[in-house]
Amino acid sequence: MSEYFYTKKEAEKAILVGVALQSENISYNMMCEYLDELAFLAETAGAETVKIFTQNLDKPVTATFVGKGKLEEIKTYVEDNDINLIIFDDELSPTQIRNLERELKGRKVLDRTNLILDIFAKRARTAEAKAQVELAQYQYLLPRLTGMWTHLERQKGGIGLRGPGESEIETDRRIIRDKITRLKEQLAKIDKQMVTQRKNRGKLVRVALVGYTNVGKSTLMNLLSKSEVFAENKLFATLDTTVRKIAIKNVPLLLADTVGFIRKLPHHLVESFKSTLDEVREADVILHVVDISHPQFEDQIRVVNETLGELMDNSKPTITVFNKIDAFTYTKKEEDDLTPIERKNYSLEDLKQMWMSKQEGETVYISAKSKENIEELKEKIYGIAKDIHSARFPFNDFLYQDFEIDEEIK
């Protein structure tokens, strides 16, 4: 077919750079796991990873983050292969970005934070999400103005450059501070509206879906509420909190789907999205969804719990929902294999009996995709929600007959 009749945007080719820092107890294996996730982030943003560079260091090099020899290796590769996008797995200082871009002859250098901000800018749909992302972008951009060459009003395409750009530096700082102030005022107004909306929902039991990004929260939301929340096998498929009014047996409740968490989630984003995450803070019950088929799901649980700890002071009834059991695989050790047993050698039953038994609160093992064990999950939700509902409406325990509601809360 002629190129004039068929056009497809070609993915930007990128290289990834990871450093195992001994000062932060980052092992080589951990760094490789982080780089796998960074490659998924790059794919989500629209980039094709063509090579990965790694290095072991006691601490980052002040000027360029990586050592001189590794930088020369990167420089030679990008020049020989016409690569214009270099993505680092760690957050870089403004000086490091400036020095790297100079050494790499003006090629685009992004860090993990900038990449995540770019994905959020691409995925934001509502006015609230767009304002939250824009605020985080400007807060990230403000200390990095020096050495950037584009004007604030001239927006360029490509990964890492969606959203705010730059004008002359002396006036830019004032422009950006003014924009940050206006965005904070805009979000404060939106937050007041959201608080009013939550108050108008009455005393219905609130259940919030939380978890690492891409663990299947939106798929589970669609299944429980019989709705059509956007779900995709990409990181941060949904940014906006969606609330549905549903009923399990005779108990009506509100079910909220929230933005997913991730390792090294930029601080600016956590701050910007705190109003969105109010649904989690005000929830009566937490459904912590975990992708049990992921090799590092234990680490993902830790990341989510740490982030929740920043958002909430009090503990809430929690059901840990181990999702994607249909995709779970393991390698069975042979009887004559004397090598140490590894995580990949544990079966699902092994995990249930060993590590999982240490989980606080309820646990359930499901597949939202194949609808396996969903009734068991509903029973667990019902048990907790019924007790909360009965405490709030002691004389109306069974006023509600069995019914199903599929209603989006505006």
C-alpha positions as CSV (number, residue, x, y, z in Angstrom):
1,M,0.0,0.0,0.0
2,S,1.3,3.4,-0.9
3,E,2.8,5.4,2.0
4,Y,0.5,8.3,1.1
5,F,-2.5,6.2,2.1
6,Y,-1.1,4.4,5.1
7,T,0.6,6.3,7.9
8,K,1.6,5.0,11.3
9,K,3.5,7.0,13.9
10,E,6.9,5.3,14.4
11,A,7.9,4.7,18.0
12,E,10.8,6.6,19.3
13,K,13.9,4.4,19.7
14,A,15.3,4.7,23.2
15,I,18.0,3.2,25.4
16,L,17.6,2.7,29.1
17,V,20.2,3.3,31.8
18,G,20.2,1.7,35.2
19,V,22.7,2.0,38.1
20,A,22.9,-0.5,41.0
21,L,23.8,1.9,43.9
22,Q,25.5,0.2,46.8
23,S,24.8,3.2,49.0
24,E,21.1,2.5,48.6
25,N,21.4,-1.3,48.9
26,I,20.3,-1.8,45.3
27,S,21.5,-5.1,44.1
28,Y,22.1,-5.9,40.4
29,N,19.0,-8.2,40.3
30,M,16.8,-5.5,41.8
31,M,18.1,-3.0,39.3
32,C,17.3,-5.4,36.4
33,E,13.7,-5.8,37.8
34,Y,13.4,-2.0,37.9
35,L,14.6,-1.8,34.4
36,D,12.1,-4.3,33.2
37,E,9.4,-2.0,34.6
38,L,11.1,1.1,33.1
39,A,10.9,-0.7,29.7
40,F,7.2,-1.2,30.2
41,L,6.8,2.4,31.1
42,A,8.7,3.4,27.9
43,E,6.5,1.2,25.9
44,T,3.4,2.7,27.5
45,A,4.7,6.2,26.5
46,G,5.3,5.1,22.9
47,A,9.0,4.3,22.9
48,E,10.8,1.2,21.7
49,T,13.7,0.1,23.9
50,V,16.6,-1.0,21.7
51,K,19.3,-1.4,24.4
52,I,19.9,-1.3,28.1
53,F,23.0,-0.1,29.8
54,T,23.8,-0.9,33.4
55,Q,26.5,0.0,35.9
56,N,27.4,-0.8,39.5
57,L,28.4,2.2,41.6
58,D,28.9,3.0,45.3
59,K,27.1,6.3,44.7
60,P,26.0,8.4,41.7
61,V,28.6,10.5,39.9
62,T,27.8,14.1,40.8
63,A,28.1,15.5,37.3
64,T,26.6,12.8,35.1
65,F,25.2,10.1,37.4
66,V,27.1,7.4,35.5
67,G,30.8,7.0,35.3
68,K,33.0,8.5,32.6
69,G,33.6,5.2,30.9
70,K,30.0,4.2,30.8
71,L,29.0,7.6,29.5
72,E,31.5,7.2,26.6
73,E,30.0,3.8,25.9
74,I,26.5,5.2,25.8
75,K,27.7,8.2,23.6
76,T,29.3,5.8,21.1
77,Y,26.2,3.6,20.8
78,V,23.6,6.5,20.4
79,E,25.8,8.1,17.7
80,D,26.4,4.9,15.8
81,N,22.7,3.9,15.9
82,D,21.0,7.3,15.6
83,I,19.3,7.1,19.0
84,N,17.8,10.4,20.3
85,L,16.2,9.3,23.6
86,I,18.0,8.2,26.7
87,I,16.0,7.3,29.8
88,F,17.5,6.9,33.2
89,D,15.7,4.8,35.9
90,D,16.6,7.3,38.7
91,E,15.7,10.9,39.1
92,L,18.4,13.2,37.8
93,S,19.3,16.6,39.1
94,P,19.0,19.6,36.8
95,T,22.8,19.8,36.6
96,Q,23.1,16.1,35.6
97,I,20.5,16.5,32.9
98,R,22.3,19.6,31.5
99,N,25.7,17.9,31.6
100,L,24.4,14.7,30.0
101,E,22.6,16.5,27.2
102,R,25.8,18.5,26.5
103,E,27.9,15.3,26.4
104,L,25.4,13.5,24.2
105,K,25.3,16.4,21.8
106,G,21.8,17.7,22.5
107,R,20.0,14.3,22.6
108,K,16.9,14.1,24.8
109,V,17.7,12.8,28.3
110,L,14.8,11.8,30.6
111,D,14.6,10.4,34.1
112,R,12.0,8.0,35.5
113,T,10.0,10.9,37.0
114,N,9.8,12.8,33.7
115,L,8.7,9.6,31.9
116,I,5.9,8.9,34.4
117,L,4.8,12.5,34.1
118,D,4.7,12.2,30.3
119,I,2.5,9.1,30.6
120,F,0.1,10.9,33.0
121,A,-0.1,13.8,30.6
122,K,-1.1,11.4,27.9
123,R,-3.6,9.5,30.0
124,A,-5.3,12.4,31.8
125,R,-8.9,12.8,30.6
126,T,-10.9,14.9,33.1
127,A,-10.3,18.5,34.0
128,E,-9.2,17.5,37.5
129,A,-6.6,14.9,36.3
130,K,-5.3,17.3,33.7
131,A,-4.8,20.0,36.3
132,Q,-3.2,17.6,38.7
133,V,-0.7,16.4,36.1
134,E,0.0,20.0,34.8
135,L,0.7,21.1,38.4
136,A,3.2,18.2,38.9
137,Q,4.8,19.0,35.5
138,Y,5.4,22.6,36.4
139,Q,6.7,21.7,39.9
140,Y,9.2,19.3,38.2
141,L,10.1,21.9,35.5
142,L,10.7,24.9,37.8
143,P,14.2,23.9,39.1
144,R,15.2,22.6,35.6
145,L,14.8,25.7,33.5
146,T,18.5,26.5,33.1
147,G,19.8,25.0,29.9
148,M,16.4,24.2,28.3
149,W,16.0,25.7,24.9
150,T,12.4,25.8,24.0
151,H,9.8,28.5,24.8
152,L,6.9,28.0,27.1
153,E,4.5,28.8,24.4
154,R,6.2,26.5,21.8
155,Q,5.2,22.9,22.6
156,K,7.1,20.1,21.0
157,G,6.0,16.6,20.4
158,G,7.6,13.4,21.6
159,I,8.1,11.5,24.8
160,G,8.9,13.7,27.8
161,L,7.8,16.9,26.1
162,R,4.0,16.8,26.3
163,G,2.7,19.7,28.3
164,P,4.7,22.6,29.6
165,G,7.7,23.9,27.7
166,E,9.8,27.0,28.4
167,S,10.5,30.7,27.5
168,E,13.4,33.0,28.6
169,I,14.5,31.8,32.0
170,E,14.2,35.1,33.9
171,T,10.6,35.5,33.1
172,D,9.8,31.8,33.0
173,R,10.2,31.3,36.7
174,R,7.6,34.0,37.4
175,I,5.3,32.6,34.7
176,I,5.6,29.1,36.1
177,R,5.1,30.2,39.7
178,D,2.0,32.1,38.6
179,K,0.7,28.9,36.8
180,I,1.4,26.8,39.9
181,T,-0.5,29.2,42.1
182,R,-3.5,29.2,39.7
183,L,-3.5,25.4,39.3
184,K,-3.5,25.0,43.1
185,E,-6.4,27.4,43.4
186,Q,-8.3,25.5,40.6
187,L,-7.6,22.1,42.3
188,A,-8.8,23.6,45.7
189,K,-12.1,24.5,44.1
190,I,-12.4,21.0,42.5
191,D,-11.6,19.4,45.8
192,K,-14.4,21.4,47.6
193,Q,-16.8,20.2,44.9
194,M,-15.6,16.6,45.4
195,V,-16.0,16.9,49.2
196,T,-19.6,18.1,48.6
197,Q,-20.3,15.2,46.3
198,R,-19.0,12.7,48.8
199,K,-21.2,14.2,51.5
200,N,-24.2,13.9,49.2
201,R,-23.7,10.2,48.9
202,G,-24.9,9.7,52.5
203,K,-23.7,7.0,54.8
204,L,-23.4,4.2,52.2
205,V,-20.5,1.8,52.9
206,R,-17.5,2.9,50.7
207,V,-15.1,0.3,49.2
208,A,-11.9,1.4,47.5
209,L,-9.8,-0.6,45.0
210,V,-6.1,0.1,45.5
211,G,-3.0,-1.6,44.2
212,Y,0.1,-1.4,42.0
213,T,-0.5,-0.2,38.5
214,N,-1.6,-2.9,35.9
215,V,-2.8,-5.5,38.5
216,G,-6.3,-5.6,37.1
217,K,-8.2,-3.1,39.3
218,S,-10.3,-1.7,36.5
219,T,-11.1,-5.2,35.2
220,L,-12.3,-6.2,38.6
221,M,-14.3,-2.9,38.9
222,N,-16.1,-3.7,35.6
223,L,-16.9,-7.2,36.8
224,L,-18.3,-6.2,40.2
225,S,-20.2,-3.2,39.0
226,K,-21.2,-4.6,35.5
227,S,-19.8,-1.4,34.0
228,E,-17.3,-0.4,31.3
229,V,-14.4,1.4,33.0
230,F,-11.4,1.6,30.6
231,A,-9.0,-1.2,31.1
232,E,-5.8,-2.0,29.2
233,N,-2.6,-4.0,29.6
234,K,-0.6,-0.8,30.0
235,L,0.7,1.1,33.0
236,F,-1.6,3.8,34.3
237,A,-4.5,2.9,31.9
238,T,-6.8,5.0,34.1
239,L,-6.0,8.1,36.2
240,D,-9.4,9.3,37.2
241,T,-11.2,7.9,40.2
242,T,-14.4,6.2,39.1
243,V,-17.2,5.5,41.6
244,R,-20.1,3.1,41.1
245,K,-23.1,2.4,43.3
246,I,-23.6,-1.4,43.5
247,A,-25.3,-3.9,45.9
248,I,-24.1,-7.2,47.2
249,K,-27.1,-9.2,48.4
250,N,-29.1,-6.8,50.6
251,V,-26.3,-4.3,51.2
252,P,-25.8,-1.2,49.0
253,L,-22.3,0.2,48.7
254,L,-20.1,2.5,46.7
255,L,-17.1,1.0,44.8
256,A,-14.2,3.3,43.8
257,D,-11.4,2.5,41.4
258,T,-8.3,4.6,41.9
259,V,-5.0,5.4,40.2
260,G,-2.4,2.7,40.5
261,F,0.8,3.0,42.5
262,I,4.4,2.3,41.3
263,R,7.9,2.2,42.6
264,K,9.6,5.6,42.8
265,L,6.3,7.4,42.2
266,P,7.3,11.1,41.8
267,H,6.7,13.1,44.9
268,H,5.0,15.9,42.9
269,L,2.4,13.4,41.6
270,V,1.7,12.0,45.1
271,E,1.1,15.6,46.3
272,S,-1.0,16.6,43.2
273,F,-3.2,13.5,43.3
274,K,-4.0,13.6,47.1
275,S,-7.4,15.0,46.4
276,T,-8.1,12.1,44.0
277,L,-6.9,9.7,46.6
278,D,-9.4,11.1,49.2
279,E,-11.6,8.3,48.0
280,V,-9.1,5.9,49.6
281,R,-8.8,8.0,52.8
282,E,-12.5,8.1,53.3
283,A,-13.2,4.5,52.3
284,D,-14.6,2.1,54.9
285,V,-13.1,-1.0,53.3
286,I,-9.9,-1.4,51.2
287,L,-9.6,-4.0,48.5
288,H,-5.8,-4.3,47.9
289,V,-5.5,-6.0,44.5
290,V,-2.3,-7.8,43.8
291,D,-1.0,-9.4,40.6
292,I,0.0,-12.8,42.0
293,S,1.5,-13.8,38.6
294,H,4.1,-11.0,38.8
295,P,7.5,-12.3,39.9
296,Q,7.9,-9.3,42.3
297,F,4.4,-9.1,43.7
298,E,5.8,-9.0,47.3
299,D,7.7,-5.9,46.5
300,Q,4.6,-4.4,44.8
301,I,2.6,-5.0,48.0
302,R,5.3,-3.2,50.0
303,V,5.2,-0.2,47.7
304,V,1.4,0.1,47.9
305,N,1.4,-0.3,51.7
306,E,4.1,2.4,52.1
307,T,2.2,4.8,49.9
308,L,-1.1,4.1,51.8
309,G,0.8,4.8,55.0
310,E,1.6,8.3,53.7
311,L,-2.1,8.8,52.9
312,M,-3.8,7.4,55.9
313,D,-3.1,7.3,59.6
314,N,-5.7,4.8,60.7
315,S,-5.9,1.2,59.5
316,K,-9.1,0.1,57.7
317,P,-10.6,-3.4,57.1
318,T,-8.6,-4.7,54.2
319,I,-9.2,-7.6,51.8
320,T,-6.1,-8.6,49.9
321,V,-7.3,-9.8,46.5
322,F,-4.6,-11.9,44.8
323,N,-5.7,-11.5,41.1
324,K,-4.6,-13.2,37.9
325,I,-4.4,-16.8,39.3
326,D,-5.1,-17.9,35.7
327,A,-1.7,-16.5,34.7
328,F,0.3,-17.9,37.6
329,T,3.1,-20.2,36.7
330,Y,6.0,-21.9,38.6
331,T,8.9,-24.2,37.9
332,K,8.8,-27.4,39.8
333,K,12.1,-28.5,41.2
334,E,13.3,-32.0,40.3
335,E,14.0,-34.3,43.3
336,D,17.7,-34.5,42.5
337,D,18.0,-30.7,42.1
338,L,20.2,-29.6,45.1
339,T,20.2,-25.9,44.2
340,P,18.5,-23.5,46.7
341,I,14.8,-23.2,46.2
342,E,13.8,-19.9,44.6
343,R,10.5,-17.8,44.4
344,K,9.8,-19.3,41.0
345,N,9.8,-22.8,42.4
346,Y,6.8,-22.2,44.7
347,S,3.4,-23.3,43.6
348,L,0.2,-21.3,44.3
349,E,-0.7,-23.7,47.1
350,D,2.8,-23.3,48.6
351,L,2.4,-19.5,48.6
352,K,-1.0,-19.7,50.2
353,Q,0.3,-21.9,53.0
354,M,3.6,-20.0,53.6
355,W,3.9,-16.3,52.9
356,M,0.2,-15.6,52.4
357,S,-0.8,-16.9,55.8
358,K,1.1,-14.0,57.3
359,Q,-1.2,-11.4,55.7
360,E,-3.3,-9.3,58.0
361,G,-7.0,-9.3,57.3
362,E,-8.9,-11.3,54.7
363,T,-7.3,-12.8,51.6
364,V,-8.9,-14.3,48.5
365,Y,-7.5,-15.7,45.2
366,I,-9.3,-14.8,42.0
367,S,-9.1,-14.2,38.3
368,A,-11.1,-11.2,37.2
369,K,-10.4,-12.1,33.6
370,S,-11.8,-15.6,33.9
371,K,-14.3,-14.7,36.7
372,E,-12.8,-17.4,39.0
373,N,-13.7,-17.2,42.8
374,I,-15.6,-13.9,42.3
375,E,-18.5,-15.2,44.5
376,E,-16.0,-15.9,47.3
377,L,-14.7,-12.3,47.0
378,K,-18.3,-10.9,47.1
379,E,-19.0,-13.0,50.2
380,K,-16.0,-11.4,52.0
381,I,-17.0,-7.9,50.9
382,Y,-20.5,-8.6,52.0
383,G,-19.4,-9.8,55.5
384,I,-17.5,-6.7,56.3
385,A,-19.9,-4.2,54.6
386,K,-22.9,-5.8,56.3
387,D,-21.4,-5.2,59.8
388,I,-20.6,-1.6,58.9
389,H,-24.1,-1.0,57.4
390,S,-25.8,-2.6,60.4
391,A,-23.8,-0.3,62.8
392,R,-25.0,2.8,60.8
393,F,-28.6,1.6,60.3
394,P,-29.3,-0.6,63.3
395,F,-33.0,-0.7,62.7
396,N,-32.8,-1.3,58.9
397,D,-30.5,-4.3,58.7
398,F,-32.6,-6.0,56.1
399,L,-34.6,-3.2,54.7
400,Y,-32.9,-3.6,51.3
401,Q,-34.0,-6.5,49.2
402,D,-31.5,-8.3,47.0
403,F,-30.9,-6.0,44.0
404,E,-28.3,-4.9,41.6
405,I,-27.4,-1.3,40.8
406,D,-25.2,-0.1,38.0
407,E,-24.9,3.6,38.5
408,E,-22.0,6.0,38.1
409,I,-21.6,8.6,40.8
410,K,-21.0,11.9,39.2
